[in-house]
Amino acid sequence: MTHTDPFARPAYLNFPPPTQAPDEVTRAANAVPGPATVGQQVRRPSLLVPAIIGFSILGLTGLLVVGYLFLALGAGVVALAGFMALVPLALVLLGVRWIDRWEPEPRGTLVFAFLWGAIASVFGALVVGLIVQVVQEGAGVSSEMQDFTGAVIQAPLVEEFAKGLGILILLFAARKHFDGPVDGVVYAATIAAGFAFTENILYFGDAVLGGVPAEIVGIFVMRGLMSPFAHVMFTICTGLALGIAARRRGVGPGILAFVIGLIPAIGLHALWNGATFVVGDGFLAYYALVQVPLFAGAIVLVVLLRRQESRLTVTRLTEYAAAGWFNPDEITALATPGGRRRALSWARGHGIGAVMKGYIRDATKLAFVRQRLVAGIGTTAAVQVDESALLAGIVQRRAALQPQAVPQPMQQPLQQDWRPPTV
């Protein structure tokens, strides 16, 4: 069987290799080339105005959601339930940070994602839920049937659509930061974390109002400890699909991926909610036989996706090494987990850990910018501006590392005591 590199440049694009580095850069001299050495400067659309509009809308919607929580539960109960909800939130955000370590997303987009989940998605679910409840009561539907349809049909459809819509917005509004499946998973998990946080306040608050300690402990264990990643598992289906679409040109693939990704997201959500009506006392067995393997499968998937990102980084940075921007010996230290750990450990021992961390970060961003250039995503001139700025920053950071790190500029890896392992 012939092995095909999934990151190889498509033949029909035939995009040229990176611009050859100046001789002084190839020799790792201290001179820093200007941005004009790669690409041309162009005006590019700013995210400032969309960000202001988006956060303003979220702020107004947030006031409505907070007001609803205070009216439904009371300020004291909201405070207590919110404190309890911080436990599963912390677990999920730690997981998101682990997933996002390779090529971290901008803080602003992550904040937007969290607020979308905690505010906009919850607001949409509450509004639709109220409308459906009024219609069902008017039609004389029994409370038991309302509970079933609400949990198994309404909640999966409405909540997954609302959460997925946030990922779709990020795909189109922040395309330059949405590079692939891992980014889709990160944004999906962050949105899901926000949604679960607000939803947990409602559930924990209801239990506190009930005043039965056993019920309070039971709901906390079920939602806070046994299933903090439930919403994450549902929504990453949509995020994964949109992450794959992020590597395709045009709007159509994103819309199609959104629809396709919602199908398993809604299905898993309905499976989780429906189990409480079907298995009854056998829920723990169902949890162990079905949900635990699904969660383990999700972890394996994320690990494989992160390895894919590492291979992409190696492939693209190797192209820059061939053009003289990097020493080939550096690629392992910049583009593999083990190499990064050794490089950072060495740099911290020499008091330049922050410089090395920035060097690795810029090199990784450069690899993904190159991937967008190769795939034809975005305006070529605009992407080249990003490439130019990153190359200039990389040269500056290498110069900061050189006095201690490189005895013979660009001719040796950074000291033998942290020579990176072969890939």
Secondary structure as UniProt FT lines:
FT   TURN            6..7
FT   TURN            11..13
FT   HELIX           23..26
FT   TURN            27..28
FT   HELIX           35..37
FT   HELIX           48..73
FT   HELIX           75..99
FT   TURN            100..101
FT   HELIX           107..115
FT   HELIX           116..121
FT   HELIX           122..138
FT   TURN            139..140
FT   HELIX           143..149
FT   HELIX           150..154
FT   HELIX           155..173
FT   HELIX           175..177
FT   HELIX           181..210
FT   HELIX           213..219
FT   HELIX           220..226
FT   TURN            228..229
FT   HELIX           230..245
FT   TURN            246..247
FT   HELIX           252..278
FT   HELIX           280..282
FT   HELIX           283..286
FT   HELIX           287..291
FT   HELIX           292..322
FT   TURN            323..324
FT   TURN            328..329
FT   HELIX           330..335
FT   HELIX           337..349
FT   TURN            350..351
FT   HELIX           353..375
FT   HELIX           380..405
FT   TURN            409..411
FT   HELIX           416..418
//
